[in-house]
Amino acid sequence: MTTTADTLSLPSDLETATVHPVIKGHAAWVALATTPHGVTFAREEGKLAVEEFQDVIQRSDLNRPANDVPRLTMMLAHANLVVTARDDTQHLIGVARSLTDFAYCCYLSDLCVDEAWQGRGIGRGLVAETKNIVGPNSMVLLLSAPKPMGYYPRIGMDKVQNGFIIRREG
């Protein structure tokens, strides 16, 4: 007799794939809003210098127009929630830039962490701190580029299937 396990052929990456639980509830996310040793999270909307933002984008793998300073300036000027991560020398090592109404929805537009600091919980901490700030009645939505798609489930975010877009021209 052949069983399903005998006939099921999984791609090698799925054979060893780890299923990560979705983190549900505001309190669970708030509990994750802790900073790694030597790192400080802060709100810096209206304060973050465009040169620092540009620099951390270039030191991360975030695909943004890093050489277009006027565009980066506008991106920062119109974001109403900017959470930063800084090391103990106050060097910028990560940013979560969002647009939110603080009541119902939050679009986390940019999440970037300096490659030298990745893998230390800074990205998840920035997401958790964003959720902490927007509160329990607001959802946090993030659209991902293809490369980091596997990252967000690992930190506990739930994948959504619905959505539509009108693409930018430049």
C-alpha positions in Angstrom: 0.0 0.0 0.0 1.4 3.4 -0.9 0.8 6.3 1.5 0.7 10.0 0.7 4.0 10.4 2.4 5.5 7.9 0.0 4.2 9.7 -3.1 4.5 13.3 -2.1 7.6 14.9 -3.5 8.4 18.3 -2.0 11.0 20.7 -3.4 14.1 20.5 -1.2 13.5 24.0 0.2 10.1 23.0 1.5 11.3 19.8 3.0 13.3 21.8 5.6 11.1 24.9 5.7 10.2 26.0 9.2 6.6 27.2 9.8 6.6 30.3 11.9 3.6 31.2 13.9 1.7 34.4 13.1 1.9 36.8 16.1 -1.6 37.9 17.0 -2.8 40.6 19.3 -1.5 44.0 20.1 0.0 42.9 23.5 2.0 40.2 21.8 3.5 42.7 19.4 4.2 45.2 22.2 6.1 42.5 24.0 8.4 42.3 21.0 9.0 46.1 21.0 12.3 45.7 22.9 15.6 46.9 21.8 18.7 44.8 21.5 21.6 45.6 23.8 23.2 48.9 22.7 20.4 49.9 20.4 17.8 52.7 21.0 14.4 53.1 19.2 12.9 56.6 18.8 10.3 58.5 16.9 12.0 60.9 14.6 9.3 62.2 12.1 10.2 65.7 11.1 13.7 65.3 12.7 15.5 62.6 10.7 18.1 64.1 8.3 17.7 63.1 4.7 21.4 62.4 4.6 21.1 59.8 7.4 18.1 58.2 5.7 19.9 58.0 2.4 23.0 56.5 4.1 21.0 53.7 5.9 19.1 52.9 2.7 22.5 52.5 1.0 23.8 50.3 3.8 20.7 48.1 3.7 19.2 46.1 0.9 16.1 48.3 0.6 15.4 49.1 -3.0 14.7 52.8 -2.9 15.8 55.8 -5.0 18.8 56.5 -2.7 20.5 58.9 -5.1 17.3 61.0 -5.5 17.7 63.4 -2.5 14.7 65.6 -3.4 12.5 62.5 -3.6 13.9 61.1 -0.3 13.3 64.5 1.3 9.6 64.4 0.2 9.3 60.8 1.5 10.5 61.9 4.9 8.5 65.2 5.0 5.2 63.4 4.3 5.7 60.4 6.6 3.8 60.9 9.8 5.5 58.0 11.7 9.3 57.4 11.5 10.8 55.0 14.0 14.6 54.8 14.1 17.1 52.4 15.5 20.5 53.9 16.6 23.5 52.2 18.1 25.1 53.4 21.3 27.1 56.1 19.4 23.8 57.4 18.0 24.7 56.1 14.5 21.5 55.4 12.5 21.3 51.6 11.9 17.6 51.2 11.0 14.4 53.0 10.0 10.7 52.1 9.8 8.9 54.8 7.8 5.1 54.8 7.8 1.9 56.7 6.9 -0.9 56.2 9.4 -4.1 57.7 10.9 -3.2 56.1 14.3 -6.7 54.8 14.5 -7.4 52.3 11.8 -4.5 51.7 9.4 -0.8 52.1 9.1 1.1 51.5 5.9 4.7 50.6 6.8 6.3 51.8 3.6 10.0 51.4 4.4 11.8 49.0 6.7 15.6 49.0 6.4 18.4 47.9 8.6 22.1 48.3 8.0 23.4 45.0 6.6 26.0 44.9 9.3 23.2 44.9 12.0 20.8 42.5 10.3 19.9 39.3 12.1 19.9 40.9 15.6 16.2 41.6 16.0 16.3 45.2 14.9 13.9 44.8 12.0 11.3 42.9 14.1 11.8 45.5 16.9 11.1 48.3 14.5 7.9 46.6 13.2 6.8 45.9 16.8 7.5 49.4 17.9 5.5 50.7 15.0 2.6 48.5 16.0 3.0 49.6 19.6 2.8 53.3 18.6 -0.2 53.0 16.3 -2.2 51.1 18.9 -4.4 48.0 19.1 -7.1 49.3 16.8 -4.8 49.9 13.8 -3.5 47.3 11.5 0.0 47.5 10.0 0.3 46.8 6.3 3.6 46.3 4.5 4.1 45.5 0.8 7.3 43.6 0.2 9.7 43.3 -2.6 10.3 39.7 -3.8 13.7 39.2 -2.0 12.6 39.8 1.6 9.2 38.0 1.2 10.4 35.1 3.5 11.6 37.5 6.3 8.2 38.8 7.3 6.6 35.5 8.1 9.7 34.6 10.2 9.1 37.6 12.4 5.4 36.8 12.9 3.6 38.8 10.2 0.6 37.4 8.5 0.6 37.2 4.7 -2.3 38.7 2.9 -3.5 37.7 -0.6 -5.8 40.7 -1.5 -4.6 44.0 -2.8 -4.4 46.1 -5.8 -2.0 48.7 -7.1 -1.6 51.6 -9.5 2.1 51.6 -10.2 4.3 54.7 -10.1 5.9 55.9 -13.3 9.3 56.7 -12.0 
